[in-house]
Amino acid sequence: MKFFKARVLLWPAALLLVLLGGGAAAAFASGGVNALALKSLFTSSSSERDSQVVQAVTRVQEVALLSLHIEGIDRYESNREIFGVAIPASEKTTLLQYKFDAKLGVDGAKVKVERTGPESLRVTIPESKFIGFDNPVFEDALESGNPLSWLAEPAVQTRMVNNILSNENKQKYISQNEEALKEQAKAYYSGIIASVAPEVTLDFYFAG
């Protein structure tokens, strides 16, 4: 009877061990969940920062990097021909003086930001483009010619303006200022990214 009584008294101790064991397991499980959550938090923070960088970079679709003040004189010459032969003294020259501020830059929607390391990003800049112009001034055309210049075809000022702003001339402005555009692009996007992630190292790649 004493032995039986001792066995009965062991039940509270066994129950206590079970409870303690379950509590430890629960604590371990909770710790594991917290560790996973902590890791997820850091990962989410990094992803969120990357997302903020991308959003900051692409928030403007067209980015003007340079403004050039352009002045010049466009020249148009014409004469009257008969059967492919120019009539003497029928030459006419038309001059159009102009000035405007050309805006050169890039399409911000095509700028790409890629992670290359824990604290480094690669920024790919698209080809430069002619974005537009401000403050255009086109003076009235001036004509000069020989006695029979009235026979020559008159210049059309709108055609002359279109020639001044032709794709060929726009590309010329870009080619002449390519290095300055690259430096401005680096400065512009470095400033934007530094405001979001100042510790990140940037590597720039220029397409085209």
PyMOL commands that set and color helices and strands:
alter all, ss='L'
color gray80, all
select helices_A, chain A and resi 2-57+108-110+149-151+157-164+167-176+178-196
alter helices_A, ss='H'
color red, helices_A
select strands_A, chain A and resi 62-78+81-82+85-86+92-107+112-117+120-125+129-138+142-145+201-206
alter strands_A, ss='S'
color yellow, strands_A
deselect
rebuild
show_as cartoon
